[in-house]
Amino acid sequence: VEYFLKWKGYSNEENTWEPEENLDCPDLIAQFEEQRKKKEAATAGKRHEDKEQKKRKSSSGGPLISHKKKMTEDKKPEGFDRNLEPERIIGATDSSGELMFLMKWKGTDDADLVPARIANEKCPQIVIKFYEERLTWHSPAHDEESSVKADAE
């Protein structure tokens, strides 16, 4: 399980996906999960009401929309299918089994999860920039100096 974090004192551009085991805030996680369960319960109740209304319409002879047509109307384009220009990668996750990037789009506050393999093809410079921002160098000479100083003390 990973959580999308808004870091206090930082802009939304600095939000990151973090695995649960890296977090030390059980109260916040419990509060978030409780709110999520309430939302899911509310939407489940609404779905039940919608089904009841559809049953009434069908029994009253009202027009029925085919399920397949309804699905395509409800499904909004996501990711690169929206024909928006990518601005930057906010974070990454592999919780679905595939590496996914959370892509921020130019001209909107929206972000979508997109497969890394597609981002690598469509916007390689943005992918490279994402990795470069997170790259850290560990110099062996520097590490040896630190251990020599520790031994001298």
ZINOR-V128014 format. One record per residue. N is the residue number from 1. BURIAL is 1 if it has 24 or more other C-alpha atoms within 12 Angstrom, else 0. Layout:
# ZINOR-V128014
N;BURIAL / N;BURIAL
This chain:
# ZINOR-V128014
1;0 / 2;0 / 3;1 / 4;1 / 5;1 / 6;0 / 7;0 / 8;0 / 9;0 / 10;0 / 11;0 / 12;0 / 13;1 / 14;0 / 15;1 / 16;1 / 17;1 / 18;0 / 19;0 / 20;0 / 21;0 / 22;0 / 23;0 / 24;0 / 25;0 / 26;0 / 27;0 / 28;0 / 29;0 / 30;0 / 31;0 / 32;0 / 33;0 / 34;0 / 35;0 / 36;0 / 37;0 / 38;0 / 39;0 / 40;0 / 41;0 / 42;0 / 43;0 / 44;0 / 45;0 / 46;0 / 47;0 / 48;0 / 49;0 / 50;0 / 51;0 / 52;0 / 53;0 / 54;0 / 55;0 / 56;0 / 57;0 / 58;0 / 59;0 / 60;0 / 61;0 / 62;0 / 63;0 / 64;0 / 65;0 / 66;0 / 67;0 / 68;0 / 69;0 / 70;0 / 71;0 / 72;0 / 73;0 / 74;0 / 75;0 / 76;0 / 77;0 / 78;0 / 79;1 / 80;1 / 81;0 / 82;0 / 83;0 / 84;0 / 85;0 / 86;1 / 87;1 / 88;1 / 89;1 / 90;1 / 91;1 / 92;1 / 93;1 / 94;0 / 95;0 / 96;0 / 97;0 / 98;0 / 99;0 / 100;1 / 101;1 / 102;1 / 103;1 / 104;1 / 105;1 / 106;0 / 107;0 / 108;0 / 109;0 / 110;0 / 111;1 / 112;1 / 113;1 / 114;1 / 115;1 / 116;1 / 117;0 / 118;0 / 119;1 / 120;0 / 121;0 / 122;0 / 123;1 / 124;0 / 125;0 / 126;1 / 127;1 / 128;0 / 129;0 / 130;1 / 131;0 / 132;0 / 133;0 / 134;0 / 135;0 / 136;0 / 137;0 / 138;0 / 139;0 / 140;0 / 141;0 / 142;0 / 143;0 / 144;0 / 145;0 / 146;0 / 147;0 / 148;0 / 149;0 / 150;0 / 151;0 / 152;0 / 153;0
